[in-house]
Amino acid sequence: MIVRLRVFGVISTRLGGAKADVELPEGAVLRDLLDAIDARWGATLAPDFWEPGTKRFKGSVLLVSEGMDLMDESSPLADEQQVMVLMPVSGG
């Protein structure tokens, strides 16, 4: 199955673009996606945005799909599902 990452902000430069397709096994969950991100981009994202030990994004980086934050690593993913990687914007 394919999960479609849509990446916004400075993180997109680390991933080589704003869009990336990630191939995962059927029945994959969020943890599988995080493992795939670590294998493909972990070294590029660390140390600013990625925690290699836990294989998770650092701090306020959000994973959002279908209007909801993906936080539970056992959340099931679907073929062709779009997952957005977002960094909150701040300023004044």
C-alpha positions, 0 to 999 in steps of 0.5 A: 500500500502507498501512503502519500506524505505532504510536507510543509515548511522547512521540513520539506527541504530536508525530505527533498520536496513537498510530496513523497509516497511511502510504500508500506505493507498492507494493514500498516499502522502509524508506527510502520510509517514512522519506521519508514520515515526513519529508514529513509530520512531519519539522518537527514531530519535529525537532530532538528526535527527527528528523534532517532531513539524513538523514531518520532518527530520532535516537539511541535511537528504534527502528523495530520490526516483526515482533519485529525492529529495522528498520535496513536502509533497503532492508528491504522493507515489506508492505501492512498491515505494522505498524511500531512507533516506540519509545523505550527506557525508563530509570529507576531 
